[in-house]
Amino acid sequence: MRGILIMSLLLFAGTLSAQTLAERLGYKKTDRLLIINNDDAGMCHAANAATIEGMEKGVISSATIMMPCPWSNEIVKYAKENPDKGFGVHLTLTSEWENYRWGTVASRNEVPGLYDEEGYMWKDVRDVYKASNTEEALIEGRAQIRKALKAGVPVNHIDSHMGTYQYSPDYMQVYLQLAEEFDLPVRMPSQSTLDNFGAPPFRDICKEKGIIHPDYFIHEEFQEYKTENLEGFWTNFIKNLKPGVTEIYIHAATEGEEIRAITGSAPTRIKELEFFTGDRLMQLLKEEGIIVISYQPLFELQQH
């Protein structure tokens, strides 16, 4: 009897391991699921307003908050008051704009290498790697996640602003350490992207640690991304989604002087909001049978 029970458990475990992520989430193997994440929430009011509009009137299903930024309080309040919306932490180690800068969440004496000569975070990822170290990245990452949780944000995943936690294998180890420590799913580059940076098989490492991530993530495709062809780019990409869970990300912002003063990418950000709240995209998703989800189902799966 005991032998039969052990065999049954082994067969059950084998069945679970053979299931796709979509099946583990309760969908069919052939279903195409899509997470639409708005990066840079909290960066400025225009990003916050676009996040809210995209979630309430469009198909933005997820957003990640830049906790070091002055405008983070605004979107934190919304996230706390709307726990059904999907929010994560956009782990931030850089401050890239010319006239709008920020520092760290952790005290400066804890992470001195994350500050440039002007007293803000570095503008470029490469400068972070030169001046700082993984210990400071761990301290600051923890501080940002803890700040969000303490403020009442129902954090359901983490990702990385400008890829700082992902472009270096050593920083990627910190990224996964944070995911494991706080028991959170992660945005995960494709293995081909990781290979380009000489990284270990991090997707296999995630599997061993029980860290969940989408099957696919858009990255290299952005080489063809242009503001004037934004609608065509996304239409083509969505039509060619593979079965499984795919994450795409945008940087939507509302029209106005604020976003145009901050970044030269304002026209693209404004147009992204228009497209991801527009009827054409909603019709396309319906025609293609695409199921839009947030990170919440992945978070709940990881918690079990």
N, C-alpha and C positions, 0 to 999 in steps of 0.2 A: 504493500500500500504506500509506504514511504517512497519507494522508488518511482511509483507512478506519479506521486505528487511532485517530486523533484523534476521529473521529465516534463510534466505539464508546465511548471514554472519556467523551465528553460525554453520550452516552445513559445510560451507567452512573451518572454523577454526577446526571443529571436524575432517574433512578429513585430514587436514595437520598434526594434532597431531597423527593421526592413521598411517600415513605414516612411513615407515622405513627410516633410514638415506640414504640407497642406493636409494630409490625412491625420496627422497628430493634432491638428487644429480643428478637426471635424469636417473637413471638406473632401472632395474627391481628388484623386491623384492627378486628374487632368485639368482641374480648376486652375485658373490664372488669377492670383491674388496680388493686389498692388497697394503698397504703402506710399502715400504722397506726403513727404515731410517738408515743412517750411523751415529751413535753417535760419539762423540769426534772429529768432524771436528774442526780444529784450534788447536788441542792439540800439533801436531807436523807436520813436512813436510810430513812424510809418510802417516799420516791420511788425509791430504789435497789432496795429489796426488791420493790416493785411492778413495776419494770422487769424484774427477773429472773424473777419469777413470771409476768408477762405473756408474756415471751418463751419460757419453758420449758413453761408449762402452758396458755397462752392464744394469742391471735392478734396480740399486739403484735409487729410485725415490724421495728421500728426505734426508736431512742431518741437523744436529743441531750443532751449533758452540759454542765452549767454549770460550767466549769472554775474560776471564782473561788471557788466555794462550799467550805466546810470538809469536806463529805461527798463531794466529787468523787473523792477517792482510792479510796473503796470501790468505786464503779462503774467507775472506770478499771481497777482490778485485774481485775474481772470481764470487761471488754471486751478486755483484753489476753489473758486466758486463754481467751476464747471468740471467736476471730477470725471464726467463721462467723456471729455475730450482727451486726446492723447498727447501727453507732454513728456519730453525727456530733457536731459541736460546736454547742452552743446559745449563740451569741455573746451575751454579757451585758454591758450597760452600766448596769443598774439593780439596786437592792436594795430591794425594795418592802415587806417585812414590818416590823411595828412593833418586835418584840423579837428578831429574828434577822436580822443584817445581815452584809455582806461588803464587801471592797474589791476593788481591781483585781489582775490578774496582773502587769501592767507596774508598774514602780516608781512611787510616787506623784509623784516629781518629774518624771517623763515625761508624766504625764497628770493634772495638778492639777485641771483643770476637771471631771473625772469624780467628784470628791469633794464631798460636802455638808459643812455646818458641823459635823456629828457625826462626821465622819471615815470615812464609808462612801460607797458609790455612791448616787446620787440615787434617791429612791423613785419618781419620776414621769418619764416619757419627755420631757415638755415642759421639765422642769428641766434635763435633759441637753442639750437643744438650746439652752437659754438660756446655760448656764454653760460648756459644753464646745465642741468643734469637730470637724470631720471628720478632722483630722490626729490628734487623740487617739483617735478611734474606730478609725482605721487601726492605730495603734500597739498599742492594747489588743486589737483583733481578731487581729492577728498573734501577739501574746503568748499568747492563749488557744489558738489553733490549734497553735502550736509546742509549747506545754506538753503538749497532748494527744498529739501525734505523738512527742515526746521520751519520754513515759511509755509508749509502745507501743500506744496506741489506734489501731486500723486505721480512721482517720477516712474516711468515705465521702460526707460532705456537710456543709453548714452551714445553719443557720437562725438566727433572731433572737429572743431573749427579749423579750417584750412588744413586739415589732415595732420596736424602736428603730432598727435598721438599714434599716427598710423604709418607715416612715411619712414620712420626709423624702427627697425626690429626691436631695439632696446626700449623705445617709448611704447611700442606695441605691447610689450610685456607688461608695462605699467597699466596700460589701457585694459588689458584682460585681468590684471590684478584688481583693478577698481570694479570691473564687472562682477568678478567672483566675490569680492568683499561685500558689495551692496546687493548681490544677487539680481543683476539686471541684464537683460538682453543687450546686444550691441549692433551697431552698424558695422558690417564686415566687408572689406574690399574683396573682390574676386581673387581667386588664387593666382590668376595670371598677373593681376596688379601687384600682388605681394611678391611674386617671382621677379618682377621688374626691379624690386628694391632689395632683392637678395634675402627675402624674409623666409623664416621657417614655415612649415605647413600650419599656419595659425588656425585654419578651419578645423583641422584634425585636433588641434589642442583644445579648441572650444568644445568640440564633441566630448573629449575626455573629461573636461571640467564641468560639463552640463550647461555651458553658456550658449544660449540660442541666438541665432541671427538669421536674417532672410537668406533665401537661396541665392538671389542675384542682386547685384548693386550696380547702378549706372556709374561709369567713371570715364573710361577711354572714349566712350561715344561722344562726350562733350567736346571733343576736338572739332566736331562739325557744327557746334552750337553757335548760332548767330541770331541776334535780335530780330533781324528782318525775316528770318526763316523759322522763328520760334514755333509757330503753330504747326508747320510742316514737319519739323523735327520731332515734336512730341507725338503727333499723329502717327508717324511712321514707327516710332519706338513702341508705342502702345499697341499698335496692330501686330507687332512682332514679338510680343511678350511670350515667354515660355511658360509651360505649366509649372506651378510652384509659387513661391512668394518672392516678389521683386520689390525693392525699395528704390524710389527716385527721390531726388531732392531739388528744391527750388529756393529762391531767395526773394519771394514776393514782397512788395512794398506798395503802399498807396502813393498816389500822385501828390506832389507838393514840394515846396522849397526845401524842406528839411532833408529829404532823401537826395535831392539833386545837389545840395551843398555838401553832403557827406561823401558821395561816391559817383564816379563817372559811369558806373554800371546801372545807374538809376533807370534809364529807359528800359533795360532788360527786366529789371525787377518789377517795374510798373506793368509791363506787358505780360509778365508771368501771372500777376494777379488777375488781369483781364481774362487770360486764357483759362486759368484754373477755377474761375468762377463763371465761365461762359457756358451757354447752352450747347455749343458744338462739341465740347469735350464730354459733357454729360451724355449726349447722344451717342458719341463714339464708344464710350465705356459700356453703354447699354447694348449697342449693336455687337460689340466684341465679346460680350458676356464677362467682362472684367469685374471682379469682386474687390471693392475698395475696403481696406481694413486699416486699423492703426497698429501700433506695437502692443496694444493691450492684450490681445490673445496670446502673443508670444510671451509676454510677461507672466500671464496667468499659467501658461504651460510650464514655464521655467520654475514657477513657485511650487509646482506639484512634484 
